[in-house]
Amino acid sequence: MCLGGCTVQVDGLDGSMASFQAEHRAQFSDTDAAGIVHFSTIFFWVEATEEALFRSLKLPFLKFDGAKLSGFPRVRVECDYLSPVYREELVIVELIPQEIGDKKIVWGFKAKVGDRAVAQGALTTVYAWREGQGAMMAALVPLEVKHGLESFSGKTPGV
């Protein structure tokens, strides 16, 4: 959920590609008894930012086609926690595509409260589908999605 709206910026994590930002407020349910946000909450915010980016680009994040489900399951995550986040703080999550491959997307992310960096890391997703309750099968990222993300990131689509 983007509290104050989402923003697109050029000069992302690597200084050249576009980035996407979303704001998230730390809620009581996100915290422990000391009022510090649980480490896993960062990942929820990163996923919510990713979904907001897809929505802003009018790209499908999850797709249901009859009994067929397709989307981007997570296969790797990493995060360095730099500073605690407390209840009621407004966290800005910045997301940038680091790699847009034929079957996977690697996202870099930074999270901050004001000017204070609180976390940074990466999230790797693969495009996959399944029929009914069958096993997930890796597949090529649909060209509509790949080209949309490439255009967003400043890369020439299809190159």
BELCORJO-V256855 format. One record per pair of residues at least 24 apart in sequence whose ideal C-beta (glycine too) atoms are under 10 Angstrom apart, sorted by the first residue. I is the first residue (numbers start at 1). GAP is how many residues later the second one is. D is the distance in whole Angstrom. If there is no record, write none. Layout:
i->I gap->GAP d->D
i->I gap->GAP d->D
This chain:
i->1 gap->24 d->9
i->1 gap->44 d->9
i->1 gap->47 d->6
i->1 gap->48 d->10
i->1 gap->50 d->9
i->1 gap->51 d->8
i->2 gap->46 d->8
i->2 gap->47 d->8
i->2 gap->50 d->5
i->2 gap->53 d->9
i->2 gap->54 d->9
i->2 gap->91 d->10
i->3 gap->87 d->7
i->3 gap->88 d->10
i->3 gap->89 d->10
i->4 gap->86 d->8
i->4 gap->88 d->9
i->5 gap->47 d->10
i->5 gap->51 d->10
i->6 gap->43 d->8
i->6 gap->46 d->5
i->6 gap->47 d->7
i->6 gap->49 d->9
i->6 gap->50 d->6
i->6 gap->87 d->10
i->6 gap->89 d->10
i->7 gap->49 d->10
i->7 gap->85 d->9
i->7 gap->87 d->9
i->8 gap->45 d->8
i->8 gap->48 d->7
i->8 gap->49 d->9
i->8 gap->144 d->8
i->9 gap->85 d->8
i->9 gap->87 d->9
i->10 gap->143 d->10
i->10 gap->144 d->7
i->11 gap->85 d->10
i->12 gap->82 d->7
i->12 gap->83 d->8
i->12 gap->84 d->4
i->12 gap->85 d->8
i->12 gap->86 d->9
i->12 gap->96 d->8
i->12 gap->98 d->9
i->12 gap->141 d->8
i->12 gap->142 d->9
i->13 gap->81 d->7
i->13 gap->82 d->9
i->13 gap->83 d->5
i->13 gap->84 d->10
i->13 gap->85 d->8
i->13 gap->94 d->10
i->13 gap->95 d->5
i->13 gap->96 d->8
i->13 gap->97 d->6
i->13 gap->107 d->8
i->13 gap->109 d->10
i->14 gap->82 d->7
i->14 gap->84 d->7
i->14 gap->94 d->8
i->16 gap->80 d->10
i->16 gap->137 d->9
i->16 gap->138 d->7
i->17 gap->79 d->6
i->17 gap->80 d->7
i->17 gap->81 d->8
i->17 gap->91 d->9
i->17 gap->135 d->9
i->17 gap->136 d->5
i->17 gap->137 d->5
i->17 gap->138 d->8
i->18 gap->35 d->10
i->18 gap->77 d->10
i->18 gap->78 d->7
i->18 gap->79 d->8
i->18 gap->131 d->10
i->18 gap->133 d->9
i->18 gap->134 d->6
i->18 gap->135 d->6
i->18 gap->136 d->6
i->18 gap->137 d->10
i->19 gap->34 d->10
i->19 gap->75 d->5
i->19 gap->76 d->7
i->19 gap->77 d->4
i->19 gap->78 d->9
i->19 gap->89 d->9
i->19 gap->90 d->9
i->19 gap->91 d->9
i->19 gap->133 d->10
i->19 gap->134 d->9
i->20 gap->29 d->7
i->20 gap->30 d->8
i->20 gap->32 d->7
i->20 gap->33 d->4
i->20 gap->34 d->10
i->20 gap->36 d->7
i->20 gap->37 d->9
i->20 gap->73 d->9
i->20 gap->74 d->7
i->20 gap->75 d->5
i->20 gap->76 d->7
i->20 gap->77 d->9
i->20 gap->87 d->10
i->20 gap->89 d->10
i->20 gap->132 d->8
i->20 gap->133 d->10
i->21 gap->28 d->7
i->21 gap->31 d->9
i->21 gap->32 d->9
i->21 gap->71 d->6
i->21 gap->72 d->7
i->21 gap->73 d->5
i->21 gap->74 d->7
i->21 gap->75 d->10
i->21 gap->89 d->9
i->21 gap->91 d->10
i->22 gap->24 d->9
i->22 gap->26 d->7
i->22 gap->27 d->4
i->22 gap->28 d->9
i->22 gap->29 d->9
i->22 gap->30 d->5
i->22 gap->31 d->8
i->22 gap->34 d->10
i->22 gap->69 d->9
i->22 gap->70 d->7
i->22 gap->71 d->6
i->22 gap->72 d->9
i->22 gap->73 d->8
i->23 gap->26 d->9
i->23 gap->67 d->6
i->23 gap->68 d->7
i->23 gap->69 d->6
i->23 gap->70 d->8
i->24 gap->24 d->7
i->24 gap->25 d->8
i->24 gap->61 d->9
i->24 gap->65 d->9
i->24 gap->66 d->8
i->24 gap->67 d->5
i->24 gap->68 d->8
i->24 gap->69 d->6
i->24 gap->87 d->9
i->25 gap->62 d->9
i->25 gap->63 d->7
i->25 gap->64 d->7
i->25 gap->65 d->5
i->25 gap->66 d->7
i->26 gap->59 d->5
i->26 gap->60 d->7
i->26 gap->61 d->5
i->26 gap->62 d->6
i->26 gap->63 d->5
i->26 gap->64 d->8
i->26 gap->65 d->6
i->26 gap->87 d->9
i->27 gap->60 d->7
i->27 gap->61 d->8
i->28 gap->59 d->6
i->28 gap->60 d->9
i->29 gap->58 d->10
i->30 gap->55 d->8
i->30 gap->56 d->10
i->30 gap->57 d->7
i->30 gap->59 d->10
i->30 gap->61 d->10
i->31 gap->53 d->10
i->31 gap->54 d->9
i->31 gap->55 d->7
i->31 gap->56 d->5
i->31 gap->57 d->9
i->32 gap->55 d->10
i->34 gap->50 d->9
i->34 gap->52 d->9
i->34 gap->53 d->9
i->35 gap->49 d->9
i->35 gap->50 d->10
i->35 gap->51 d->5
i->35 gap->52 d->5
i->35 gap->53 d->9
i->35 gap->54 d->10
i->36 gap->48 d->5
i->36 gap->49 d->7
i->36 gap->50 d->6
i->36 gap->51 d->8
i->37 gap->44 d->10
i->37 gap->47 d->7
i->37 gap->48 d->4
i->37 gap->49 d->7
i->37 gap->50 d->7
i->37 gap->52 d->8
i->37 gap->54 d->8
i->37 gap->81 d->9
i->37 gap->82 d->10
i->38 gap->47 d->9
i->39 gap->40 d->8
i->39 gap->42 d->6
i->39 gap->45 d->10
i->39 gap->46 d->10
i->39 gap->80 d->9
i->40 gap->39 d->10
i->41 gap->44 d->8
i->41 gap->50 d->9
i->41 gap->70 d->10
i->41 gap->78 d->10
i->42 gap->35 d->10
i->42 gap->37 d->6
i->42 gap->39 d->8
i->42 gap->43 d->8
i->42 gap->49 d->8
i->42 gap->51 d->8
i->42 gap->67 d->8
i->42 gap->69 d->6
i->42 gap->76 d->8
i->42 gap->77 d->5
i->42 gap->78 d->10
i->42 gap->79 d->8
i->43 gap->31 d->8
i->43 gap->34 d->6
i->43 gap->36 d->7
i->43 gap->66 d->9
i->43 gap->76 d->10
i->43 gap->78 d->9
i->43 gap->80 d->8
i->45 gap->40 d->9
i->45 gap->46 d->6
i->45 gap->47 d->10
i->45 gap->48 d->5
i->45 gap->50 d->10
i->45 gap->64 d->9
i->45 gap->66 d->7
i->45 gap->74 d->9
i->46 gap->28 d->10
i->46 gap->31 d->8
i->46 gap->33 d->9
i->46 gap->47 d->6
i->46 gap->48 d->10
i->46 gap->49 d->7
i->46 gap->61 d->7
i->46 gap->63 d->5
i->46 gap->64 d->10
i->46 gap->65 d->8
i->46 gap->73 d->9
i->46 gap->75 d->8
i->46 gap->76 d->10
i->46 gap->77 d->6
i->47 gap->25 d->10
i->47 gap->27 d->8
i->47 gap->30 d->10
i->47 gap->46 d->10
i->47 gap->48 d->10
i->47 gap->60 d->10
i->47 gap->76 d->8
i->47 gap->78 d->10
i->48 gap->45 d->8
i->48 gap->47 d->10
i->49 gap->43 d->9
i->49 gap->44 d->4
i->49 gap->45 d->8
i->49 gap->46 d->5
i->49 gap->58 d->9
i->49 gap->60 d->7
i->49 gap->62 d->9
i->50 gap->24 d->10
i->50 gap->43 d->9
i->50 gap->45 d->6
i->50 gap->47 d->10
i->50 gap->55 d->9
i->50 gap->57 d->6
i->50 gap->59 d->9
i->50 gap->73 d->7
i->50 gap->75 d->8
i->52 gap->41 d->9
i->52 gap->43 d->9
i->53 gap->42 d->6
i->53 gap->43 d->10
i->53 gap->44 d->9
i->53 gap->54 d->9
i->53 gap->95 d->10
i->53 gap->96 d->8
i->53 gap->99 d->8
i->54 gap->91 d->8
i->54 gap->94 d->9
i->54 gap->95 d->9
i->56 gap->96 d->9
i->57 gap->87 d->10
i->57 gap->88 d->9
i->57 gap->91 d->5
i->57 gap->92 d->7
i->57 gap->94 d->8
i->57 gap->95 d->6
i->58 gap->86 d->10
i->58 gap->90 d->8
i->59 gap->83 d->9
i->59 gap->85 d->7
i->59 gap->86 d->5
i->59 gap->87 d->10
i->59 gap->88 d->10
i->59 gap->89 d->5
i->59 gap->90 d->7
i->59 gap->93 d->9
i->60 gap->82 d->8
i->60 gap->84 d->8
i->60 gap->85 d->7
i->60 gap->88 d->10
i->61 gap->84 d->9
i->63 gap->66 d->8
i->63 gap->79 d->8
i->63 gap->82 d->10
i->65 gap->64 d->9
i->65 gap->66 d->10
i->66 gap->65 d->9
i->66 gap->66 d->9
i->67 gap->63 d->9
i->67 gap->64 d->6
i->67 gap->65 d->5
i->67 gap->66 d->9
i->67 gap->67 d->9
i->68 gap->61 d->6
i->68 gap->62 d->7
i->68 gap->63 d->5
i->68 gap->64 d->8
i->68 gap->66 d->10
i->69 gap->59 d->9
i->69 gap->60 d->7
i->69 gap->61 d->6
i->69 gap->62 d->8
i->69 gap->63 d->9
i->69 gap->64 d->10
i->69 gap->65 d->10
i->69 gap->67 d->9
i->70 gap->57 d->7
i->70 gap->58 d->7
i->70 gap->59 d->4
i->70 gap->60 d->8
i->70 gap->66 d->9
i->70 gap->67 d->10
i->70 gap->69 d->7
i->70 gap->72 d->8
i->71 gap->54 d->9
i->71 gap->55 d->10
i->71 gap->56 d->8
i->71 gap->57 d->7
i->71 gap->58 d->8
i->71 gap->59 d->10
i->71 gap->65 d->9
i->72 gap->32 d->9
i->72 gap->33 d->7
i->72 gap->35 d->10
i->72 gap->51 d->10
i->72 gap->52 d->10
i->72 gap->53 d->4
i->72 gap->54 d->7
i->72 gap->55 d->6
i->72 gap->56 d->8
i->72 gap->69 d->8
i->72 gap->73 d->9
i->73 gap->52 d->7
i->73 gap->53 d->6
i->73 gap->54 d->9
i->73 gap->55 d->6
i->73 gap->57 d->10
i->73 gap->63 d->6
i->73 gap->65 d->9
i->74 gap->33 d->10
i->74 gap->49 d->6
i->74 gap->50 d->7
i->74 gap->51 d->6
i->74 gap->52 d->9
i->75 gap->29 d->7
i->75 gap->31 d->10
i->75 gap->48 d->9
i->75 gap->49 d->5
i->75 gap->50 d->7
i->75 gap->51 d->5
i->75 gap->53 d->9
i->75 gap->63 d->9
i->76 gap->28 d->9
i->76 gap->30 d->8
i->76 gap->46 d->8
i->76 gap->47 d->7
i->76 gap->48 d->4
i->76 gap->49 d->9
i->76 gap->50 d->9
i->77 gap->30 d->10
i->77 gap->32 d->10
i->77 gap->44 d->7
i->77 gap->45 d->7
i->77 gap->46 d->5
i->77 gap->47 d->7
i->77 gap->48 d->10
i->78 gap->42 d->9
i->78 gap->43 d->5
i->78 gap->44 d->5
i->78 gap->45 d->8
i->78 gap->46 d->9
i->79 gap->30 d->8
i->79 gap->32 d->9
i->79 gap->40 d->6
i->79 gap->41 d->7
i->79 gap->42 d->4
i->79 gap->43 d->8
i->79 gap->44 d->9
i->80 gap->37 d->9
i->80 gap->38 d->10
i->80 gap->39 d->7
i->80 gap->40 d->5
i->80 gap->41 d->6
i->80 gap->42 d->10
i->81 gap->30 d->9
i->81 gap->37 d->7
i->81 gap->38 d->5
i->81 gap->39 d->9
i->81 gap->40 d->9
i->82 gap->28 d->9
i->82 gap->29 d->9
i->82 gap->30 d->9
i->82 gap->34 d->8
i->82 gap->35 d->5
i->82 gap->36 d->6
i->82 gap->37 d->6
i->82 gap->38 d->7
i->83 gap->28 d->10
i->83 gap->29 d->9
i->83 gap->30 d->8
i->83 gap->33 d->6
i->83 gap->34 d->7
i->83 gap->35 d->5
i->83 gap->36 d->8
i->84 gap->29 d->9
i->84 gap->32 d->10
i->84 gap->34 d->7
i->85 gap->26 d->8
i->85 gap->27 d->10
i->85 gap->28 d->6
i->85 gap->31 d->9
i->85 gap->33 d->5
i->85 gap->34 d->8
i->86 gap->27 d->8
i->86 gap->32 d->10
i->89 gap->24 d->5
i->89 gap->25 d->8
i->89 gap->27 d->9
i->89 gap->29 d->9
i->90 gap->24 d->8
i->91 gap->27 d->7
i->91 gap->28 d->9
i->92 gap->26 d->10
i->93 gap->25 d->10
i->93 gap->26 d->9
i->94 gap->26 d->9
i->95 gap->28 d->9
i->96 gap->26 d->10
i->96 gap->56 d->10
i->96 gap->57 d->7
i->97 gap->52 d->6
i->97 gap->53 d->8
i->97 gap->55 d->7
i->97 gap->56 d->5
i->97 gap->57 d->10
i->97 gap->58 d->9
i->98 gap->24 d->7
i->98 gap->25 d->10
i->98 gap->26 d->9
i->98 gap->55 d->9
i->99 gap->25 d->8
i->99 gap->54 d->10
i->100 gap->41 d->8
i->100 gap->45 d->9
i->100 gap->46 d->6
i->100 gap->47 d->9
i->100 gap->48 d->10
i->100 gap->49 d->5
i->100 gap->50 d->6
i->100 gap->52 d->9
i->100 gap->53 d->7
i->100 gap->55 d->7
i->100 gap->57 d->10
i->101 gap->25 d->9
i->101 gap->26 d->9
i->101 gap->39 d->10
i->101 gap->40 d->7
i->101 gap->45 d->9
i->102 gap->25 d->9
i->102 gap->36 d->10
i->102 gap->37 d->10
i->102 gap->38 d->5
i->102 gap->39 d->6
i->102 gap->44 d->8
i->103 gap->24 d->6
i->103 gap->25 d->9
i->103 gap->35 d->5
i->103 gap->36 d->7
i->103 gap->37 d->6
i->103 gap->38 d->6
i->103 gap->43 d->10
i->104 gap->24 d->10
i->104 gap->34 d->8
i->104 gap->37 d->8
i->105 gap->36 d->7
i->105 gap->40 d->9
i->105 gap->41 d->9
i->105 gap->44 d->7
